[in-house]
Each structure stands twice: as structure tokens, then as C-alpha cells.
Amino acid sequence: MFKEKKKLLLPLLVLMILVNTVAVLFGSAMQQAHIDGRVIIAANTLLFIICASSLYMQIQSMNNTNPHAMVRGVMGSVVLKLFVLGTAAFIYLYAAGENKSVNALFISMGLYIVYTWLEVRIAMRLNPPKHGGN
């Protein structure tokens, strides 16, 4: 079972490594476009950690016999994402002041959508549809 869980995190890990590599390799080109690569790397790493923990919460709730556990797991992960990512964005905007990179924040929002789509896709694979037996 542990091997299967590691296999589930592989797409998230590949995405994180790919985005961080692009941010490092094209750092000077991104800097000319007023995109701070460090913000993208930090946001990408934070998104990976949050999505991995959210996926773990959903896997744990799927193994529970209580039907409400799945709803609590999904809602808990949404609240976790809301508070952690919202707090991180406010801290960055406050700490950066005039030097903030709005373009990097927009790219980070796009990464959030990609990570969420990937997480939902992985969660749907965990619970395949039942054919004919509703």
C-alpha cells in the first residue's frame, strides 16, 4: 500500500521539479519580464507540500467506514489550502512592499489551478466509478 501512495505522488513531484527547474534555468529571462523566480519556486514548493498533505488526508478519509469522513477530508483540505495560501500571499505582499512581483503571484495562481486539477484527477483514480451498481 505504501508503494501505491508513493506512486500517486509521482505526478505532483514531477510537476514540482519541472516548474522549479524552469524557474532556475530561465531566472534571468523571467527577471527581465518582472517575474521573481524565487517567488515562483517558493509558491511551487508550498503548493506541492499542501497538495501532498491534502491528498494524504483524502486517502485516509477514503479508508474510513464513516461516509461523512470523505466530506470532512475534502473540506479540511480546502480550509487548509485557504488559510495557508492566503496567509502566505498576505505575508509576501506585506514583506515585499514596493518590490512585489505581481506577475509571479499570477503565475502562482495558475500553478494553484494546475495542482488542484492534478489532485482531483489523482483522487478520482483512487475511487473508480462503479459500473451498473450505483
Buried (B, 14 or more C-beta within 10 A) or exposed (E): EEEEEEEBBEBBEEBBEEBBEBBEEBBEEBEEEEBBBEBBBBBBEBBBEBBBBBBBBBBEBEEEEEEEBBEEBBEBBEEBBEEBBEEBBEEBEEEBEEEBBEBBBEBBEEBBEBBBEBBEEBBEEEEEEEEEEE
